[in-house]
Amino acid sequence: MIATVESARQGLEAAGYLASREIATAVFLAEGLDKPLLVEGPAGVGKTELARAFAAAAGRRFLRLQCYEGLDEAKALYEWEYAKQLLYTQLLRDRIGDALGGAASLSEAADRLAAEGNVFFSERFLVPRPILQAVTSEAPALLLVDEVDKADPEFEAFLLEVLAEGAVTVPELGTFRARHPPRVVLTSNAARDLSDALRRRCLHLHIDYPTLERELAILRARAPEAREALARQVVAAVARVRRLDLRKPPSIAETLDWVRGLVLLGAEALDPAVAGETLSLLLKHETDAERVRGELRQIVEG
């Protein structure tokens, strides 16, 4: 459980996330104040992993909603299993005929059918999506709304209602209220500006690329097979690469891929030759790779 900033830091570390004091404080406050946490920063700095670690540290079930352009309320909440409904309709055809038998008019038959409507619009046919899963979860849950900036602004208004009420409505079934209000973490890569209304309801945390010391600590924890000297060289080189004007600066995950690839190749130190041969592990666009190759010796040797 998260009772102090230090326990937040320890809980995150136990879940495999090395948190700074600022990050641990934000997690502690989000849990203690029961407020959503909006985490912003460039892609690949560990925003999603922070949410996973937060859930583990708080003992909450982890649920993730991946946002994209065109995501609407229905797709985020639930779906009906129409094929299953149709199958039930076919299997119950005779019983439907019995129920409608003897009706004096189409209007009376329609009224009888309407009275049985809940048979086909019930929870047995409902497929809950992450938001509804979080609201109806029997155990405390953490809902990650990942890359909320990719969704349309209209989706934010719907999210605000959910965050404020802790409840969602399915028109055919009514309103579901959270037994355990879910903790909510939203992430953004700043693809577009988020509304002031959403920001006002959230605690804010900005995560940038890690310092040399923190990234080295991550390598020690996640790639212990790498020699200390190699890990230090890789971290320093990646920091220099990120200072270049690149289409996609390398993420922490790509730093880990690079150092693991170097270890697999038997490299005990980083030199321009082996760095040039393995740039595909670090950079995902050829224009970025060409830019780095032009300054490779300076990047590697500092």
NUMI-196131 format. One record per residue (C-alpha): residue in one letter; z, x, y; residue number from 1. Coordinates in nm, 4 decimals. Example, Ala and Ser with C-alpha at 12.3 -4.5 7.8 and 13.67 -1.06 7.14 Angstrom:
REM residues 2
{pt A; {0.7800; 1.2300; -0.4500}; 1}
{pt S; {0.7140; 1.3670; -0.1060}; 2}
***
This chain:
REM residues 302
{pt M; {0.0000; 0.0000; 0.0000}; 1}
{pt I; {-0.0524; 0.1022; 0.3602}; 2}
{pt A; {0.2837; 0.1134; 0.5390}; 3}
{pt T; {0.2333; 0.4115; 0.7713}; 4}
{pt V; {-0.0486; 0.6237; 0.9085}; 5}
{pt E; {0.0447; 0.8963; 0.6629}; 6}
{pt S; {0.0387; 0.6557; 0.3684}; 7}
{pt A; {-0.3044; 0.5415; 0.4871}; 8}
{pt R; {-0.4249; 0.9022; 0.4896}; 9}
{pt Q; {-0.2785; 0.9671; 0.1458}; 10}
{pt G; {-0.4229; 0.6451; 0.0049}; 11}
{pt L; {-0.7682; 0.7274; 0.1352}; 12}
{pt E; {-0.7440; 1.0801; -0.0035}; 13}
{pt A; {-0.6345; 0.9457; -0.3439}; 14}
{pt A; {-0.9507; 0.7329; -0.3392}; 15}
{pt G; {-1.1610; 1.0435; -0.2730}; 16}
{pt Y; {-1.1992; 1.0114; 0.1044}; 17}
{pt L; {-1.0705; 1.2962; 0.3236}; 18}
{pt A; {-0.9677; 1.1190; 0.6423}; 19}
{pt S; {-0.8893; 1.2610; 0.9829}; 20}
{pt R; {-0.5775; 1.1439; 1.1658}; 21}
{pt E; {-0.7947; 0.9153; 1.3817}; 22}
{pt I; {-0.9547; 0.7492; 1.0794}; 23}
{pt A; {-0.6210; 0.7037; 0.9009}; 24}
{pt T; {-0.4729; 0.5502; 1.2172}; 25}
{pt A; {-0.7613; 0.3023; 1.2461}; 26}
{pt V; {-0.7172; 0.1958; 0.8832}; 27}
{pt F; {-0.3408; 0.1554; 0.9273}; 28}
{pt L; {-0.3874; -0.0578; 1.2407}; 29}
{pt A; {-0.6589; -0.2744; 1.0827}; 30}
{pt E; {-0.4295; -0.3485; 0.7896}; 31}
{pt G; {-0.1159; -0.3957; 0.9979}; 32}
{pt L; {-0.2732; -0.6073; 1.2724}; 33}
{pt D; {-0.4910; -0.8075; 1.0323}; 34}
{pt K; {-0.8036; -0.7361; 1.2380}; 35}
{pt P; {-1.1625; -0.6549; 1.1384}; 36}
{pt L; {-1.2614; -0.2901; 1.1707}; 37}
{pt L; {-1.6000; -0.2057; 1.3230}; 38}
{pt V; {-1.7103; 0.1441; 1.2174}; 39}
{pt E; {-2.0034; 0.2978; 1.4034}; 40}
{pt G; {-2.1800; 0.6309; 1.3735}; 41}
{pt P; {-2.4979; 0.7966; 1.2478}; 42}
{pt A; {-2.6229; 0.7297; 0.8971}; 43}
{pt G; {-2.4653; 0.9383; 0.6249}; 44}
{pt V; {-2.1252; 1.0141; 0.7772}; 45}
{pt G; {-1.9279; 0.8146; 0.5199}; 46}
{pt K; {-1.8834; 0.4709; 0.6776}; 47}
{pt T; {-1.9481; 0.2814; 0.3548}; 48}
{pt E; {-1.7316; 0.5193; 0.1547}; 49}
{pt L; {-1.4497; 0.4653; 0.4036}; 50}
{pt A; {-1.4604; 0.0910; 0.3308}; 51}
{pt R; {-1.4480; 0.1539; -0.0449}; 52}
{pt A; {-1.1538; 0.3903; -0.0029}; 53}
{pt F; {-0.9799; 0.1441; 0.2329}; 54}
{pt A; {-1.0020; -0.1251; -0.0348}; 55}
{pt A; {-0.8603; 0.1089; -0.2990}; 56}
{pt A; {-0.5787; 0.2300; -0.0727}; 57}
{pt A; {-0.4811; -0.1281; 0.0177}; 58}
{pt G; {-0.5070; -0.2546; -0.3404}; 59}
{pt R; {-0.7820; -0.5006; -0.2503}; 60}
{pt R; {-1.0886; -0.6181; -0.4380}; 61}
{pt F; {-1.4007; -0.4605; -0.2840}; 62}
{pt L; {-1.6981; -0.6822; -0.1935}; 63}
{pt R; {-2.0100; -0.5701; -0.0088}; 64}
{pt L; {-2.2657; -0.7649; 0.1925}; 65}
{pt Q; {-2.5718; -0.5514; 0.2694}; 66}
{pt C; {-2.7343; -0.6750; 0.5904}; 67}
{pt Y; {-3.1075; -0.6788; 0.6578}; 68}
{pt E; {-3.3511; -0.8413; 0.8969}; 69}
{pt G; {-3.3837; -1.2101; 0.8168}; 70}
{pt L; {-3.0416; -1.2425; 0.6500}; 71}
{pt D; {-2.9113; -1.5897; 0.7230}; 72}
{pt E; {-2.5980; -1.7923; 0.6617}; 73}
{pt A; {-2.7165; -1.9414; 0.3332}; 74}
{pt K; {-2.8099; -1.6061; 0.1779}; 75}
{pt A; {-2.4749; -1.4560; 0.2800}; 76}
{pt L; {-2.2681; -1.7516; 0.1580}; 77}
{pt Y; {-2.4047; -1.9064; -0.1602}; 78}
{pt E; {-2.7037; -2.0230; -0.3618}; 79}
{pt W; {-2.7577; -2.3201; -0.5888}; 80}
{pt E; {-2.8729; -2.2575; -0.9457}; 81}
{pt Y; {-3.1661; -2.4957; -0.9252}; 82}
{pt A; {-3.2956; -2.4061; -1.2732}; 83}
{pt K; {-2.9568; -2.4907; -1.4225}; 84}
{pt Q; {-2.9421; -2.8157; -1.2247}; 85}
{pt L; {-3.2873; -2.9108; -1.3555}; 86}
{pt L; {-3.1843; -2.8314; -1.7124}; 87}
{pt Y; {-2.8755; -3.0521; -1.6798}; 88}
{pt T; {-3.0912; -3.3294; -1.5330}; 89}
{pt Q; {-3.3238; -3.3149; -1.8330}; 90}
{pt L; {-3.0368; -3.3074; -2.0830}; 91}
{pt L; {-2.8638; -3.6019; -1.9128}; 92}
{pt R; {-3.1804; -3.8070; -1.8646}; 93}
{pt D; {-3.0707; -4.0803; -2.1041}; 94}
{pt R; {-2.7283; -4.1110; -1.9437}; 95}
{pt I; {-2.8907; -4.1347; -1.6006}; 96}
{pt G; {-3.1040; -4.4178; -1.7342}; 97}
{pt D; {-2.7927; -4.5958; -1.8629}; 98}
{pt A; {-2.6217; -4.5541; -1.5250}; 99}
{pt L; {-2.9178; -4.7049; -1.3427}; 100}
{pt G; {-2.9878; -4.9761; -1.5971}; 101}
{pt G; {-2.9510; -5.3292; -1.4741}; 102}
{pt A; {-2.9846; -5.2385; -1.1081}; 103}
{pt A; {-3.1251; -5.5386; -0.9240}; 104}
{pt S; {-3.3142; -5.3334; -0.6660}; 105}
{pt L; {-3.4203; -4.9826; -0.5736}; 106}
{pt S; {-3.1471; -4.9821; -0.3107}; 107}
{pt E; {-2.8797; -5.0568; -0.5709}; 108}
{pt A; {-3.0208; -4.7898; -0.8032}; 109}
{pt A; {-3.0153; -4.5365; -0.5191}; 110}
{pt D; {-2.6529; -4.6284; -0.4431}; 111}
{pt R; {-2.5552; -4.5783; -0.8055}; 112}
{pt L; {-2.7345; -4.2438; -0.8180}; 113}
{pt A; {-2.5682; -4.1318; -0.4946}; 114}
{pt A; {-2.2288; -4.2157; -0.6457}; 115}
{pt E; {-2.3034; -3.9664; -0.9226}; 116}
{pt G; {-2.4302; -3.6973; -0.6833}; 117}
{pt N; {-2.1334; -3.4671; -0.7337}; 118}
{pt V; {-2.2348; -3.4228; -1.0955}; 119}
{pt F; {-2.5261; -3.2080; -0.9846}; 120}
{pt F; {-2.3753; -3.0538; -0.6706}; 121}
{pt S; {-2.0524; -2.9065; -0.7999}; 122}
{pt E; {-1.9065; -2.5590; -0.8307}; 123}
{pt R; {-2.0565; -2.5242; -1.1782}; 124}
{pt F; {-2.3965; -2.4809; -1.0117}; 125}
{pt L; {-2.2763; -2.2763; -0.7150}; 126}
{pt V; {-2.3519; -1.9021; -0.7042}; 127}
{pt P; {-2.1169; -1.7501; -0.4433}; 128}
{pt R; {-2.2420; -1.4607; -0.2340}; 129}
{pt P; {-2.0101; -1.1912; -0.0896}; 130}
{pt I; {-1.8669; -1.3888; 0.2043}; 131}
{pt L; {-1.7776; -1.6905; -0.0087}; 132}
{pt Q; {-1.6479; -1.4590; -0.2831}; 133}
{pt A; {-1.4180; -1.2915; -0.0302}; 134}
{pt V; {-1.2869; -1.6242; 0.1023}; 135}
{pt T; {-1.2272; -1.7764; -0.2425}; 136}
{pt S; {-1.0998; -1.4605; -0.4143}; 137}
{pt E; {-0.7795; -1.5143; -0.6136}; 138}
{pt A; {-0.6772; -1.1563; -0.5301}; 139}
{pt P; {-0.6686; -1.0026; -0.1796}; 140}
{pt A; {-1.0167; -0.8742; -0.0962}; 141}
{pt L; {-1.1900; -0.6408; 0.1448}; 142}
{pt L; {-1.5351; -0.7484; 0.2588}; 143}
{pt L; {-1.7733; -0.4779; 0.3779}; 144}
{pt V; {-2.0460; -0.6146; 0.6074}; 145}
{pt D; {-2.2694; -0.3095; 0.5816}; 146}
{pt E; {-2.5190; -0.2228; 0.8577}; 147}
{pt V; {-2.4524; -0.5414; 1.0532}; 148}
{pt D; {-2.6851; -0.4118; 1.3265}; 149}
{pt K; {-2.9819; -0.4746; 1.0930}; 150}
{pt A; {-2.9124; -0.8488; 1.0842}; 151}
{pt D; {-3.0304; -1.0859; 1.3551}; 152}
{pt P; {-2.8005; -1.1632; 1.6517}; 153}
{pt E; {-2.7691; -1.5238; 1.5291}; 154}
{pt F; {-2.5956; -1.3952; 1.2172}; 155}
{pt E; {-2.3227; -1.2436; 1.4358}; 156}
{pt A; {-2.2303; -1.5897; 1.5669}; 157}
{pt F; {-2.1848; -1.7127; 1.2108}; 158}
{pt L; {-1.9724; -1.4065; 1.1274}; 159}
{pt L; {-1.7479; -1.4723; 1.4273}; 160}
{pt E; {-1.6674; -1.8184; 1.2935}; 161}
{pt V; {-1.5813; -1.6815; 0.9507}; 162}
{pt L; {-1.3662; -1.4027; 1.0973}; 163}
{pt A; {-1.1807; -1.6447; 1.3242}; 164}
{pt E; {-1.1250; -1.9293; 1.0777}; 165}
{pt G; {-1.0954; -1.7519; 0.7452}; 166}
{pt A; {-1.2921; -2.0420; 0.6030}; 167}
{pt V; {-1.6495; -2.1367; 0.5172}; 168}
{pt T; {-1.8163; -2.4726; 0.4643}; 169}
{pt V; {-2.0585; -2.5681; 0.1896}; 170}
{pt P; {-2.2125; -2.8968; 0.3099}; 171}
{pt E; {-2.2290; -3.0504; -0.0387}; 172}
{pt L; {-1.8729; -2.9528; -0.1363}; 173}
{pt G; {-1.6681; -2.9207; 0.1809}; 174}
{pt T; {-1.4641; -2.6398; 0.3347}; 175}
{pt F; {-1.3200; -2.3452; 0.1422}; 176}
{pt R; {-1.0161; -2.1837; 0.3053}; 177}
{pt A; {-0.8971; -1.8354; 0.2160}; 178}
{pt R; {-0.5820; -1.8163; 0.0086}; 179}
{pt H; {-0.5647; -1.4496; 0.1062}; 180}
{pt P; {-0.7541; -1.3852; 0.4333}; 181}
{pt P; {-0.9937; -1.1016; 0.3475}; 182}
{pt R; {-0.9830; -0.7720; 0.5313}; 183}
{pt V; {-1.3236; -0.7132; 0.6913}; 184}
{pt V; {-1.4965; -0.3829; 0.7660}; 185}
{pt L; {-1.8282; -0.3875; 0.9521}; 186}
{pt T; {-2.0519; -0.0811; 0.9815}; 187}
{pt S; {-2.3307; -0.0103; 1.2291}; 188}
{pt N; {-2.5853; 0.2679; 1.2752}; 189}
{pt A; {-2.6562; 0.1437; 1.6303}; 190}
{pt A; {-3.0031; 0.0114; 1.5450}; 191}
{pt R; {-2.9339; -0.2501; 1.8133}; 192}
{pt D; {-2.6484; -0.3385; 2.0474}; 193}
{pt L; {-2.3842; -0.5647; 1.8983}; 194}
{pt S; {-2.2499; -0.8527; 2.1030}; 195}
{pt D; {-1.9396; -0.8159; 2.3176}; 196}
{pt A; {-1.7933; -1.1178; 2.1380}; 197}
{pt L; {-1.8060; -0.9362; 1.8044}; 198}
{pt R; {-1.6706; -0.6130; 1.9492}; 199}
{pt R; {-1.3850; -0.7994; 2.1179}; 200}
{pt R; {-1.2611; -0.9325; 1.7849}; 201}
{pt C; {-1.2665; -0.5960; 1.6089}; 202}
{pt L; {-1.0864; -0.2665; 1.6181}; 203}
{pt H; {-1.3404; 0.0070; 1.6878}; 204}
{pt L; {-1.3835; 0.3408; 1.5133}; 205}
{pt H; {-1.6627; 0.5909; 1.5736}; 206}
{pt I; {-1.7302; 0.8445; 1.2993}; 207}
{pt D; {-1.9515; 1.1402; 1.3807}; 208}
{pt Y; {-2.0646; 1.4264; 1.1619}; 209}
{pt P; {-1.7559; 1.6135; 1.0413}; 210}
{pt T; {-1.6228; 1.9329; 1.1894}; 211}
{pt L; {-1.6899; 2.2548; 1.0011}; 212}
{pt E; {-1.3366; 2.2535; 0.8634}; 213}
{pt R; {-1.3504; 1.8940; 0.7426}; 214}
{pt E; {-1.6954; 1.9291; 0.5836}; 215}
{pt L; {-1.5794; 2.2439; 0.4081}; 216}
{pt A; {-1.2778; 2.0522; 0.2757}; 217}
{pt I; {-1.5129; 1.7814; 0.1476}; 218}
{pt L; {-1.7220; 2.0429; -0.0329}; 219}
{pt R; {-1.4134; 2.1954; -0.1876}; 220}
{pt A; {-1.3061; 1.8548; -0.3165}; 221}
{pt R; {-1.6447; 1.7173; -0.4252}; 222}
{pt A; {-1.8221; 2.0376; -0.5322}; 223}
{pt P; {-1.5446; 2.2676; -0.6561}; 224}
{pt E; {-1.7961; 2.4634; -0.8637}; 225}
{pt A; {-1.9366; 2.6219; -0.5461}; 226}
{pt R; {-1.7976; 2.9616; -0.4492}; 227}
{pt E; {-1.6005; 2.9640; -0.1254}; 228}
{pt A; {-1.8419; 3.2038; 0.0465}; 229}
{pt L; {-2.1441; 2.9912; -0.0469}; 230}
{pt A; {-1.9734; 2.6709; 0.0671}; 231}
{pt R; {-1.8897; 2.8280; 0.4038}; 232}
{pt Q; {-2.2472; 2.9488; 0.4518}; 233}
{pt V; {-2.3902; 2.6069; 0.3642}; 234}
{pt V; {-2.1567; 2.4202; 0.6006}; 235}
{pt A; {-2.2379; 2.6574; 0.8871}; 236}
{pt A; {-2.6132; 2.6324; 0.8227}; 237}
{pt V; {-2.6030; 2.2515; 0.8071}; 238}
{pt A; {-2.4164; 2.2407; 1.1393}; 239}
{pt R; {-2.6956; 2.4472; 1.2995}; 240}
{pt V; {-2.9625; 2.2227; 1.1438}; 241}
{pt R; {-2.7972; 1.9117; 1.2887}; 242}
{pt R; {-2.8197; 2.0586; 1.6379}; 243}
{pt L; {-3.2001; 2.0566; 1.6144}; 244}
{pt D; {-3.4071; 1.7617; 1.7307}; 245}
{pt L; {-3.4775; 1.6114; 1.3882}; 246}
{pt R; {-3.6022; 1.2745; 1.2731}; 247}
{pt K; {-3.3125; 1.2513; 1.0268}; 248}
{pt P; {-3.0284; 1.5035; 1.0458}; 249}
{pt P; {-2.8733; 1.5775; 0.7057}; 250}
{pt S; {-2.5828; 1.3613; 0.5953}; 251}
{pt I; {-2.2689; 1.4726; 0.4151}; 252}
{pt A; {-2.4213; 1.3523; 0.0876}; 253}
{pt E; {-2.7223; 1.5767; 0.1458}; 254}
{pt T; {-2.4961; 1.8727; 0.2192}; 255}
{pt L; {-2.3335; 1.8099; -0.1197}; 256}
{pt D; {-2.6753; 1.7853; -0.2884}; 257}
{pt W; {-2.7783; 2.1152; -0.1317}; 258}
{pt V; {-2.4734; 2.3107; -0.2368}; 259}
{pt R; {-2.4835; 2.1645; -0.5897}; 260}
{pt G; {-2.8514; 2.2552; -0.6192}; 261}
{pt L; {-2.7797; 2.6101; -0.5046}; 262}
{pt V; {-2.5041; 2.6407; -0.7646}; 263}
{pt L; {-2.7394; 2.5088; -1.0331}; 264}
{pt L; {-2.9923; 2.7757; -0.9362}; 265}
{pt G; {-2.7248; 3.0422; -0.9728}; 266}
{pt A; {-2.7138; 3.1319; -0.6027}; 267}
{pt E; {-2.3930; 3.3069; -0.5026}; 268}
{pt A; {-2.4925; 3.3331; -0.1364}; 269}
{pt L; {-2.7326; 3.1585; 0.0981}; 270}
{pt D; {-3.0356; 3.3582; 0.2104}; 271}
{pt P; {-3.3593; 3.2522; 0.3827}; 272}
{pt A; {-3.5623; 3.2665; 0.0607}; 273}
{pt V; {-3.3444; 3.0372; -0.1492}; 274}
{pt A; {-3.2788; 2.8127; 0.1503}; 275}
{pt G; {-3.6513; 2.7639; 0.2046}; 276}
{pt E; {-3.7051; 2.6790; -0.1616}; 277}
{pt T; {-3.4359; 2.4102; -0.1586}; 278}
{pt L; {-3.4843; 2.2417; 0.1784}; 279}
{pt S; {-3.6034; 1.9241; 0.0047}; 280}
{pt L; {-3.2431; 1.8665; -0.1007}; 281}
{pt L; {-3.1302; 1.8705; 0.2614}; 282}
{pt L; {-3.4184; 1.7219; 0.4614}; 283}
{pt K; {-3.6141; 1.4066; 0.3804}; 284}
{pt H; {-3.9058; 1.4335; 0.6239}; 285}
{pt E; {-4.1703; 1.7075; 0.6130}; 286}
{pt T; {-4.1766; 1.7326; 0.9926}; 287}
{pt D; {-3.8033; 1.8125; 0.9861}; 288}
{pt A; {-3.8532; 2.0682; 0.7094}; 289}
{pt E; {-4.1315; 2.2408; 0.9040}; 290}
{pt R; {-3.9106; 2.2560; 1.2125}; 291}
{pt V; {-3.6269; 2.4133; 1.0148}; 292}
{pt R; {-3.8544; 2.6605; 0.8343}; 293}
{pt G; {-3.9614; 2.7924; 1.1723}; 294}
{pt E; {-3.6005; 2.8912; 1.2495}; 295}
{pt L; {-3.4751; 2.9476; 0.8973}; 296}
{pt R; {-3.3508; 3.3040; 0.9347}; 297}
{pt Q; {-3.1509; 3.2206; 1.2450}; 298}
{pt I; {-3.0122; 2.9059; 1.0814}; 299}
{pt V; {-2.9031; 3.0884; 0.7658}; 300}
{pt E; {-2.7778; 3.4108; 0.9224}; 301}
{pt G; {-2.6466; 3.2621; 1.2449}; 302}
***
